[in-house]
Amino acid sequence: MDTASNSPPTPLSRAIDTIRRLRAQLANHGTGQRIAVVGVGMRFPGAIDSLDAYWQLLAEARDMVRPMPAARKAPFTADWDALPHRGGYLDDVTGFDAAF
């Protein structure tokens, strides 16, 4: 806790103290060993399905939020009217193999 002043701790000062304490714990427990990523599976809006495509998306700061595809909305048109019309939509949602 901040002992420089006699005022009671604030939420911000408590948060800073917690961050300092956790950083010290990490420093004490860290082994410095490297880790290896053995496999990555992903499927994001915009046909992002590989790690390279994901990193390119991040590097270009692209926004994958778009209007709801008409094919998704069509069966539920009346029900969707009150809901948000933009989101991150997978292109082939029916292609997901849950059993796999």
N, CA, C and O atoms as a Tinker XYZ file with bonds, in Angstrom:
   400  protein
     1  N      0.837000   -1.171000    0.000000    73     2
     2  CA     0.000000    0.000000    0.000000    64     1     3
     3  C      0.883000    1.236000    0.000000    63     2     4     5
     4  O      1.997000    1.217000    0.525000    81     3
     5  N      0.392000    2.277000   -0.575000    73     3     6
     6  CA     1.131000    3.533000   -0.656000    64     5     7
     7  C      1.220000    4.135000    0.739000    63     6     8     9
     8  O      0.203000    4.504000    1.328000    81     7
     9  N      2.446000    4.234000    1.270000    73     7    10
    10  CA     2.622000    4.781000    2.612000    64     9    11
    11  C      3.098000    6.220000    2.579000    63    10    12    13
    12  O      3.368000    6.809000    3.625000    81    11
    13  N      3.206000    6.803000    1.367000    73    11    14
    14  CA     3.695000    8.171000    1.247000    64    13    15
    15  C      2.687000    9.180000    1.772000    63    14    16    17
    16  O      3.068000   10.283000    2.164000    81    15
    17  N      1.437000    8.831000    1.786000    73    15    18
    18  CA     0.429000    9.758000    2.283000    64    17    19
    19  C     -0.384000    9.086000    3.373000    63    18    20    21
    20  O     -0.407000    7.860000    3.487000    81    19
    21  N     -1.049000    9.904000    4.171000    73    19    22
    22  CA    -1.857000    9.381000    5.256000    64    21    23
    23  C     -3.315000    9.201000    4.845000    63    22    24    25
    24  O     -4.140000    8.787000    5.659000    81    23
    25  N     -3.640000    9.508000    3.591000    73    23    26
    26  CA    -5.025000    9.372000    3.141000    64    25    27
    27  C     -5.349000    7.895000    2.924000    63    26    28    29
    28  O     -4.464000    7.092000    2.630000    81    27
    29  N     -6.610000    7.553000    3.071000    73    27    30
    30  CA    -7.000000    6.145000    2.876000    64    29    31
    31  C     -6.783000    5.726000    1.424000    63    30    32    33
    32  O     -6.833000    6.558000    0.518000    81    31
    33  N     -6.542000    4.435000    1.210000    73    31    34
    34  CA    -6.308000    3.968000   -0.155000    64    33    35
    35  C     -7.565000    4.141000   -1.017000    63    34    36    37
    36  O     -8.693000    3.985000   -0.550000    81    35
    37  N     -7.331000    4.459000   -2.254000    73    35    38
    38  CA    -8.422000    4.592000   -3.210000    64    37    39
    39  C     -8.502000    3.312000   -4.041000    63    38    40    41
    40  O     -7.575000    2.502000   -4.009000    81    39
    41  N     -9.579000    3.120000   -4.775000    73    39    42
    42  CA    -9.627000    1.938000   -5.647000    64    41    43
    43  C     -8.441000    1.900000   -6.614000    63    42    44    45
    44  O     -7.897000    0.827000   -6.879000    81    43
    45  N     -8.038000    3.049000   -7.140000    73    43    46
    46  CA    -6.909000    3.099000   -8.064000    64    45    47
    47  C     -5.604000    2.712000   -7.371000    63    46    48    49
    48  O     -4.812000    1.945000   -7.920000    81    47
    49  N     -5.380000    3.234000   -6.177000    73    47    50
    50  CA    -4.133000    2.904000   -5.473000    64    49    51
    51  C     -4.103000    1.431000   -5.082000    63    50    52    53
    52  O     -3.041000    0.808000   -5.101000    81    51
    53  N     -5.249000    0.871000   -4.730000    73    51    54
    54  CA    -5.298000   -0.565000   -4.422000    64    53    55
    55  C     -5.024000   -1.390000   -5.675000    63    54    56    57
    56  O     -4.336000   -2.409000   -5.609000    81    55
    57  N     -5.557000   -0.957000   -6.816000    73    55    58
    58  CA    -5.321000   -1.675000   -8.069000    64    57    59
    59  C     -3.835000   -1.641000   -8.429000    63    58    60    61
    60  O     -3.272000   -2.653000   -8.845000    81    59
    61  N     -3.209000   -0.490000   -8.270000    73    59    62
    62  CA    -1.781000   -0.363000   -8.571000    64    61    63
    63  C     -0.963000   -1.243000   -7.641000    63    62    64    65
    64  O     -0.014000   -1.897000   -8.076000    81    63
    65  N     -1.322000   -1.264000   -6.373000    73    63    66
    66  CA    -0.622000   -2.131000   -5.420000    64    65    67
    67  C     -0.770000   -3.598000   -5.808000    63    66    68    69
    68  O      0.188000   -4.367000   -5.720000    81    67
    69  N     -1.958000   -3.982000   -6.233000    73    67    70
    70  CA    -2.199000   -5.361000   -6.654000    64    69    71
    71  C     -1.362000   -5.701000   -7.877000    63    70    72    73
    72  O     -0.767000   -6.777000   -7.939000    81    71
    73  N     -1.309000   -4.806000   -8.840000    73    71    74
    74  CA    -0.505000   -5.034000  -10.047000    64    73    75
    75  C      0.969000   -5.204000   -9.670000    63    74    76    77
    76  O      1.638000   -6.104000  -10.177000    81    75
    77  N      1.465000   -4.362000   -8.803000    73    75    78
    78  CA     2.871000   -4.475000   -8.371000    64    77    79
    79  C      3.126000   -5.809000   -7.676000    63    78    80    81
    80  O      4.147000   -6.456000   -7.911000    81    79
    81  N      2.191000   -6.213000   -6.821000    73    79    82
    82  CA     2.349000   -7.479000   -6.097000    64    81    83
    83  C      2.336000   -8.655000   -7.069000    63    82    84    85
    84  O      3.155000   -9.567000   -6.949000    81    83
    85  N      1.418000   -8.643000   -8.026000    73    83    86
    86  CA     1.343000   -9.737000   -8.993000    64    85    87
    87  C      2.566000   -9.776000   -9.898000    63    86    88    89
    88  O      3.048000  -10.858000  -10.234000    81    87
    89  N      3.074000   -8.618000  -10.296000    73    87    90
    90  CA     4.298000   -8.589000  -11.111000    64    89    91
    91  C      5.465000   -9.198000  -10.347000    63    90    92    93
    92  O      6.275000   -9.928000  -10.919000    81    91
    93  N      5.548000   -8.897000   -9.055000    73    91    94
    94  CA     6.620000   -9.460000   -8.236000    64    93    95
    95  C      6.473000  -10.971000   -8.130000    63    94    96    97
    96  O      7.464000  -11.698000   -8.186000    81    95
    97  N      5.240000  -11.446000   -7.978000    73    95    98
    98  CA     5.017000  -12.895000   -7.918000    64    97    99
    99  C      5.410000  -13.564000   -9.228000    63    98   100   101
   100  O      6.028000  -14.629000   -9.223000    81    99
   101  N      5.053000  -12.945000  -10.349000    73    99   102
   102  CA     5.436000  -13.505000  -11.644000    64   101   103
   103  C      6.945000  -13.557000  -11.798000    63   102   104   105
   104  O      7.494000  -14.542000  -12.293000    81   103
   105  N      7.605000  -12.508000  -11.378000    73   103   106
   106  CA     9.068000  -12.469000  -11.483000    64   105   107
   107  C      9.694000  -13.575000  -10.641000    63   106   108   109
   108  O     10.692000  -14.170000  -11.049000    81   107
   109  N      9.127000  -13.857000   -9.480000    73   107   110
   110  CA     9.671000  -14.891000   -8.603000    64   109   111
   111  C      9.387000  -16.299000   -9.114000    63   110   112   113
   112  O     10.188000  -17.208000   -8.896000    81   111
   113  N      8.272000  -16.489000   -9.782000    73   111   114
   114  CA     7.881000  -17.822000  -10.234000    64   113   115
   115  C      8.260000  -18.109000  -11.674000    63   114   116   117
   116  O      8.227000  -19.262000  -12.105000    81   115
   117  N      8.612000  -17.100000  -12.406000    73   115   118
   118  CA     8.934000  -17.301000  -13.825000    64   117   119
   119  C     10.161000  -18.157000  -13.995000    63   118   120   121
   120  O     11.162000  -17.965000  -13.304000    81   119
   121  N     10.089000  -19.110000  -14.919000    73   119   122
   122  CA    11.228000  -19.988000  -15.166000    64   121   123
   123  C     12.022000  -19.527000  -16.378000    63   122   124   125
   124  O     13.153000  -19.968000  -16.586000    81   123
   125  N     11.436000  -18.640000  -17.183000    73   123   126
   126  CA    12.130000  -18.170000  -18.365000    64   125   127
   127  C     12.196000  -19.206000  -19.471000    63   126   128   129
   128  O     12.887000  -19.003000  -20.468000    81   127
   129  N     11.477000  -20.329000  -19.307000    73   127   130
   130  CA    11.497000  -21.364000  -20.332000    64   129   131
   131  C     10.601000  -20.962000  -21.493000    63   130   132   133
   132  O      9.571000  -20.312000  -21.315000    81   131
   133  N     11.015000  -21.361000  -22.671000    73   131   134
   134  CA    10.232000  -21.077000  -23.869000    64   133   135
   135  C      9.111000  -22.095000  -24.000000    63   134   136   137
   136  O      9.185000  -23.207000  -23.478000    81   135
   137  N      8.079000  -21.686000  -24.708000    73   135   138
   138  CA     6.991000  -22.598000  -25.001000    64   137   139
   139  C      6.879000  -22.758000  -26.517000    63   138   140   141
   140  O      7.345000  -21.905000  -27.273000    81   139
   141  N      6.275000  -23.826000  -26.944000    73   139   142
   142  CA     6.064000  -24.068000  -28.371000    64   141   143
   143  C      4.571000  -24.218000  -28.626000    63   142   144   145
   144  O      3.870000  -24.901000  -27.880000    81   143
   145  N      4.098000  -23.585000  -29.669000    73   143   146
   146  CA     2.718000  -23.758000  -30.092000    64   145   147
   147  C      2.720000  -24.932000  -31.062000    63   146   148   149
   148  O      3.305000  -24.853000  -32.142000    81   147
   149  N      2.067000  -26.011000  -30.674000    73   147   150
   150  CA     2.099000  -27.234000  -31.457000    64   149   151
   151  C      1.025000  -27.237000  -32.533000    63   150   152   153
   152  O      1.238000  -27.753000  -33.630000    81   151
   153  N     -0.110000  -26.670000  -32.225000    73   151   154
   154  CA    -1.184000  -26.646000  -33.209000    64   153   155
   155  C     -2.149000  -25.515000  -32.913000    63   154   156   157
   156  O     -2.358000  -25.140000  -31.759000    81   155
   157  N     -2.727000  -24.982000  -33.964000    73   155   158
   158  CA    -3.681000  -23.893000  -33.813000    64   157   159
   159  C     -4.839000  -24.161000  -34.758000    63   158   160   161
   160  O     -4.643000  -24.381000  -35.953000    81   159
   161  N     -6.029000  -24.140000  -34.218000    73   159   162
   162  CA    -7.219000  -24.266000  -35.044000    64   161   163
   163  C     -8.078000  -23.034000  -34.825000    63   162   164   165
   164  O     -8.287000  -22.605000  -33.690000    81   163
   165  N     -8.566000  -22.480000  -35.895000    73   163   166
   166  CA    -9.363000  -21.265000  -35.739000    64   165   167
   167  C    -10.306000  -21.101000  -36.905000    63   166   168   169
   168  O    -10.104000  -21.635000  -37.995000    81   167
   169  N    -11.329000  -20.351000  -36.631000    73   167   170
   170  CA   -12.306000  -20.005000  -37.652000    64   169   171
   171  C    -12.943000  -18.695000  -37.231000    63   170   172   173
   172  O    -13.717000  -18.646000  -36.276000    81   171
   173  N    -12.613000  -17.639000  -37.949000    73   171   174
   174  CA   -13.103000  -16.309000  -37.626000    64   173   175
   175  C    -13.876000  -15.734000  -38.798000    63   174   176   177
   176  O    -13.759000  -16.223000  -39.922000    81   175
   177  N    -14.660000  -14.705000  -38.545000    73   175   178
   178  CA   -15.353000  -14.031000  -39.646000    64   177   179
   179  C    -14.360000  -13.546000  -40.700000    63   178   180   181
   180  O    -13.200000  -13.261000  -40.400000    81   179
   181  N    -14.839000  -13.459000  -41.930000    73   179   182
   182  CA   -13.985000  -13.007000  -43.024000    64   181   183
   183  C    -13.132000  -14.109000  -43.598000    63   182   184   185
   184  O    -12.105000  -13.835000  -44.218000    81   183
   185  N    -13.534000  -15.356000  -43.405000    73   183   186
   186  CA   -12.813000  -16.536000  -43.902000    64   185   187
   187  C    -11.409000  -16.641000  -43.320000    63   186   188   189
   188  O    -10.503000  -17.153000  -43.977000    81   187
   189  N    -11.224000  -16.166000  -42.110000    73   187   190
   190  CA    -9.939000  -16.291000  -41.421000    64   189   191
   191  C     -9.886000  -17.696000  -40.830000    63   190   192   193
   192  O    -10.587000  -17.998000  -39.864000    81   191
   193  N     -9.052000  -18.548000  -41.414000    73   191   194
   194  CA    -8.992000  -19.930000  -40.948000    64   193   195
   195  C     -7.559000  -20.444000  -40.797000    63   194   196   197
   196  O     -7.333000  -21.649000  -40.686000    81   195
   197  N     -6.600000  -19.524000  -40.793000    73   195   198
   198  CA    -5.206000  -19.922000  -40.588000    64   197   199
   199  C     -4.515000  -18.874000  -39.723000    63   198   200   201
   200  O     -4.963000  -17.731000  -39.628000    81   199
   201  N     -3.437000  -19.277000  -39.107000    73   199   202
   202  CA    -2.694000  -18.361000  -38.248000    64   201   203
   203  C     -2.123000  -17.196000  -39.046000    63   202   204   205
   204  O     -2.113000  -16.062000  -38.567000    81   203
   205  N     -1.648000  -17.467000  -40.257000    73   203   206
   206  CA    -1.116000  -16.391000  -41.100000    64   205   207
   207  C     -2.194000  -15.363000  -41.435000    63   206   208   209
   208  O     -1.951000  -14.158000  -41.373000    81   207
   209  N     -3.375000  -15.841000  -41.786000    73   207   210
   210  CA    -4.478000  -14.932000  -42.111000    64   209   211
   211  C     -4.898000  -14.134000  -40.882000    63   210   212   213
   212  O     -5.245000  -12.957000  -40.988000    81   211
   213  N     -4.867000  -14.775000  -39.717000    73   211   214
   214  CA    -5.222000  -14.081000  -38.478000    64   213   215
   215  C     -4.227000  -12.962000  -38.176000    63   214   216   217
   216  O     -4.629000  -11.846000  -37.847000    81   215
   217  N     -2.929000  -13.256000  -38.288000    73   215   218
   218  CA    -1.916000  -12.232000  -38.012000    64   217   219
   219  C     -1.999000  -11.092000  -39.017000    63   218   220   221
   220  O     -1.787000   -9.934000  -38.660000    81   219
   221  N     -2.303000  -11.410000  -40.265000    73   219   222
   222  CA    -2.448000  -10.361000  -41.280000    64   221   223
   223  C     -3.644000   -9.469000  -40.941000    63   222   224   225
   224  O     -3.572000   -8.247000  -41.073000    81   223
   225  N     -4.735000  -10.084000  -40.507000    73   223   226
   226  CA    -5.909000   -9.326000  -40.071000    64   225   227
   227  C     -5.539000   -8.362000  -38.947000    63   226   228   229
   228  O     -5.927000   -7.194000  -38.973000    81   227
   229  N     -4.794000   -8.849000  -37.968000    73   227   230
   230  CA    -4.379000   -7.997000  -36.851000    64   229   231
   231  C     -3.429000   -6.893000  -37.312000    63   230   232   233
   232  O     -3.573000   -5.737000  -36.912000    81   231
   233  N     -2.462000   -7.252000  -38.151000    73   231   234
   234  CA    -1.481000   -6.272000  -38.622000    64   233   235
   235  C     -2.134000   -5.153000  -39.421000    63   234   236   237
   236  O     -1.705000   -4.001000  -39.357000    81   235
   237  N     -3.175000   -5.499000  -40.174000    73   235   238
   238  CA    -3.872000   -4.497000  -40.982000    64   237   239
   239  C     -4.986000   -3.793000  -40.214000    63   238   240   241
   240  O     -5.634000   -2.890000  -40.743000    81   239
   241  N     -5.207000   -4.206000  -38.967000    73   239   242
   242  CA    -6.245000   -3.639000  -38.103000    64   241   243
   243  C     -7.609000   -3.633000  -38.798000    63   242   244   245
   244  O     -8.374000   -2.673000  -38.701000    81   243
   245  N     -7.888000   -4.730000  -39.498000    73   243   246
   246  CA    -9.161000   -4.830000  -40.210000    64   245   247
   247  C    -10.295000   -5.127000  -39.237000    63   246   248   249
   248  O    -10.110000   -5.828000  -38.243000    81   247
   249  N    -11.448000   -4.593000  -39.533000    73   247   250
   250  CA   -12.650000   -4.783000  -38.726000    64   249   251
   251  C    -13.538000   -5.785000  -39.452000    63   250   252   253
   252  O    -13.965000   -5.526000  -40.577000    81   251
   253  N    -13.817000   -6.903000  -38.838000    73   251   254
   254  CA   -14.611000   -7.940000  -39.475000    64   253   255
   255  C    -16.104000   -7.835000  -39.134000    63   254   256   257
   256  O    -16.878000   -8.726000  -39.483000    81   255
   257  N    -16.506000   -6.776000  -38.470000    73   255   258
   258  CA   -17.919000   -6.555000  -38.188000    64   257   259
   259  C    -18.572000   -6.049000  -39.464000    63   258   260   261
   260  O    -18.074000   -5.130000  -40.113000    81   259
   261  N    -19.689000   -6.661000  -39.808000    73   259   262
   262  CA   -20.381000   -6.311000  -41.049000    64   261   263
   263  C    -21.879000   -6.493000  -40.865000    63   262   264   265
   264  O    -22.319000   -7.041000  -39.854000    81   263
   265  N    -22.662000   -6.041000  -41.829000    73   263   266
   266  CA   -24.111000   -6.259000  -41.735000    64   265   267
   267  C    -24.432000   -7.751000  -41.758000    63   266   268   269
   268  O    -23.693000   -8.551000  -42.332000    81   267
   269  N    -25.539000   -8.109000  -41.128000    73   267   270
   270  CA   -25.960000   -9.498000  -41.107000    64   269   271
   271  C    -26.241000   -9.981000  -42.536000    63   270   272   273
   272  O    -26.958000   -9.317000  -43.285000    81   271
   273  N    -25.678000  -11.134000  -42.914000    73   271   274
   274  CA   -25.952000  -11.670000  -44.249000    64   273   275
   275  C    -27.447000  -11.939000  -44.425000    63   274   276   277
   276  O    -28.106000  -12.435000  -43.511000    81   275
   277  N    -27.968000  -11.613000  -45.588000    73   275   278
   278  CA   -29.398000  -11.773000  -45.860000    64   277   279
   279  C    -29.848000  -13.216000  -45.679000    63   278   280   281
   280  O    -30.963000  -13.461000  -45.218000    81   279
   281  N    -29.001000  -14.170000  -46.036000    73   279   282
   282  CA   -29.375000  -15.586000  -45.912000    64   281   283
   283  C    -29.587000  -15.984000  -44.453000    63   282   284   285
   284  O    -30.397000  -16.866000  -44.165000    81   283
   285  N    -28.874000  -15.348000  -43.537000    73   283   286
   286  CA   -29.053000  -15.647000  -42.116000    64   285   287
   287  C    -30.336000  -15.046000  -41.581000    63   286   288   289
   288  O    -31.012000  -15.629000  -40.733000    81   287
   289  N    -30.656000  -13.877000  -42.089000    73   287   290
   290  CA   -31.807000  -13.154000  -41.572000    64   289   291
   291  C    -33.130000  -13.676000  -42.135000    63   290   292   293
   292  O    -34.148000  -13.657000  -41.444000    81   291
   293  N    -33.118000  -14.140000  -43.378000    73   291   294
   294  CA   -34.347000  -14.494000  -44.090000    64   293   295
   295  C    -35.306000  -15.402000  -43.305000    63   294   296   297
   296  O    -36.494000  -15.083000  -43.239000    81   295
   297  N    -34.859000  -16.506000  -42.711000    73   295   298
   298  CA   -35.828000  -17.380000  -42.042000    64   297   299
   299  C    -36.455000  -16.767000  -40.787000    63   298   300   301
   300  O    -37.493000  -17.237000  -40.321000    81   299
   301  N    -35.842000  -15.742000  -40.250000    73   299   302
   302  CA   -36.293000  -15.177000  -38.978000    64   301   303
   303  C    -36.548000  -13.683000  -39.078000    63   302   304   305
   304  O    -36.420000  -12.976000  -38.078000    81   303
   305  N    -36.898000  -13.191000  -40.233000    73   303   306
   306  CA   -36.966000  -11.755000  -40.486000    64   305   307
   307  C    -37.681000  -10.984000  -39.396000    63   306   308   309
   308  O    -37.127000  -10.019000  -38.869000    81   307
   309  N    -38.877000  -11.373000  -39.046000    73   307   310
   310  CA   -39.643000  -10.624000  -38.043000    64   309   311
   311  C    -38.962000  -10.671000  -36.683000    63   310   312   313
   312  O    -38.959000   -9.677000  -35.957000    81   311
   313  N    -38.382000  -11.823000  -36.330000    73   311   314
   314  CA   -37.735000  -11.963000  -35.025000    64   313   315
   315  C    -36.449000  -11.155000  -34.927000    63   314   316   317
   316  O    -36.069000  -10.735000  -33.834000    81   315
   317  N    -35.769000  -10.929000  -36.056000    73   315   318
   318  CA   -34.494000  -10.225000  -36.050000    64   317   319
   319  C    -34.643000   -8.710000  -36.048000    63   318   320   321
   320  O    -33.667000   -8.007000  -35.788000    81   319
   321  N    -35.817000   -8.192000  -36.326000    73   319   322
   322  CA   -35.984000   -6.751000  -36.459000    64   321   323
   323  C    -35.544000   -5.976000  -35.225000    63   322   324   325
   324  O    -35.019000   -4.869000  -35.353000    81   323
   325  N    -35.743000   -6.525000  -34.048000    73   323   326
   326  CA   -35.399000   -5.816000  -32.819000    64   325   327
   327  C    -33.967000   -6.071000  -32.362000    63   326   328   329
   328  O    -33.532000   -5.500000  -31.362000    81   327
   329  N    -33.231000   -6.912000  -33.072000    73   327   330
   330  CA   -31.878000   -7.279000  -32.660000    64   329   331
   331  C    -30.837000   -6.508000  -33.465000    63   330   332   333
   332  O    -31.166000   -5.925000  -34.498000    81   331
   333  N    -29.582000   -6.496000  -33.005000    73   331   334
   334  CA   -28.519000   -5.823000  -33.762000    64   333   335
   335  C    -28.391000   -6.412000  -35.164000    63   334   336   337
   336  O    -28.587000   -7.612000  -35.360000    81   335
   337  N    -28.069000   -5.582000  -36.116000    73   335   338
   338  CA   -27.972000   -6.019000  -37.500000    64   337   339
   339  C    -26.536000   -6.081000  -37.990000    63   338   340   341
   340  O    -26.299000   -6.289000  -39.181000    81   339
   341  N    -25.575000   -5.905000  -37.094000    73   339   342
   342  CA   -24.167000   -5.999000  -37.449000    64   341   343
   343  C    -23.491000   -6.948000  -36.470000    63   342   344   345
   344  O    -23.860000   -7.028000  -35.299000    81   343
   345  N    -22.500000   -7.661000  -36.973000    73   343   346
   346  CA   -21.768000   -8.583000  -36.109000    64   345   347
   347  C    -20.627000   -9.229000  -36.866000    63   346   348   349
   348  O    -20.383000   -8.919000  -38.033000    81   347
   349  N    -19.936000  -10.125000  -36.196000    73   347   350
   350  CA   -18.872000  -10.899000  -36.822000    64   349   351
   351  C    -19.436000  -12.257000  -37.194000    63   350   352   353
   352  O    -19.600000  -13.119000  -36.330000    81   351
   353  N    -19.733000  -12.455000  -38.460000    73   351   354
   354  CA   -20.422000  -13.665000  -38.912000    64   353   355
   355  C    -19.474000  -14.594000  -39.653000    63   354   356   357
   356  O    -18.695000  -14.162000  -40.503000    81   355
   357  N    -19.552000  -15.877000  -39.316000    73   355   358
   358  CA   -18.807000  -16.887000  -40.053000    64   357   359
   359  C    -19.471000  -17.085000  -41.395000    63   358   360   361
   360  O    -20.698000  -17.076000  -41.496000    81   359
   361  N    -18.659000  -17.266000  -42.438000    73   359   362
   362  CA   -19.204000  -17.393000  -43.782000    64   361   363
   363  C    -19.966000  -18.692000  -43.997000    63   362   364   365
   364  O    -21.000000  -18.685000  -44.664000    81   363
   365  N    -19.493000  -19.791000  -43.459000    73   363   366
   366  CA   -20.138000  -21.082000  -43.683000    64   365   367
   367  C    -20.417000  -21.738000  -42.334000    63   366   368   369
   368  O    -19.771000  -22.717000  -41.962000    81   367
   369  N    -21.367000  -21.197000  -41.621000    73   367   370
   370  CA   -21.652000  -21.675000  -40.273000    64   369   371
   371  C    -22.158000  -23.124000  -40.290000    63   370   372   373
   372  O    -21.947000  -23.858000  -39.324000    81   371
   373  N    -22.808000  -23.533000  -41.350000    73   371   374
   374  CA   -23.313000  -24.914000  -41.410000    64   373   375
   375  C    -22.207000  -25.907000  -41.714000    63   374   376   377
   376  O    -22.439000  -27.113000  -41.631000    81   375
   377  N    -21.016000  -25.447000  -42.062000    73   375   378
   378  CA   -19.898000  -26.339000  -42.348000    64   377   379
   379  C    -19.164000  -26.810000  -41.124000    63   378   380   381
   380  O    -18.190000  -27.552000  -41.251000    81   379
   381  N    -19.589000  -26.412000  -39.937000    73   379   382
   382  CA   -18.920000  -26.812000  -38.702000    64   381   383
   383  C    -19.203000  -28.280000  -38.422000    63   382   384   385
   384  O    -20.361000  -28.696000  -38.444000    81   383
   385  N    -18.181000  -29.063000  -38.163000    73   383   386
   386  CA   -18.334000  -30.487000  -37.891000    64   385   387
   387  C    -18.197000  -30.721000  -36.395000    63   386   388   389
   388  O    -17.101000  -30.982000  -35.899000    81   387
   389  N    -19.304000  -30.629000  -35.681000    73   387   390
   390  CA   -19.281000  -30.753000  -34.217000    64   389   391
   391  C    -18.821000  -32.141000  -33.777000    63   390   392   393
   392  O    -18.136000  -32.273000  -32.762000    81   391
   393  N    -19.183000  -33.153000  -34.513000    73   391   394
   394  CA   -18.799000  -34.523000  -34.137000    64   393   395
   395  C    -17.283000  -34.717000  -34.205000    63   394   396   397
   396  O    -16.715000  -35.478000  -33.421000    81   395
   397  N    -16.640000  -34.035000  -35.132000    73   395   398
   398  CA   -15.210000  -34.161000  -35.278000    64   397   399
   399  C    -14.522000  -33.629000  -34.048000    63   398   400
   400  O    -13.294000  -33.645000  -33.971000    81   399
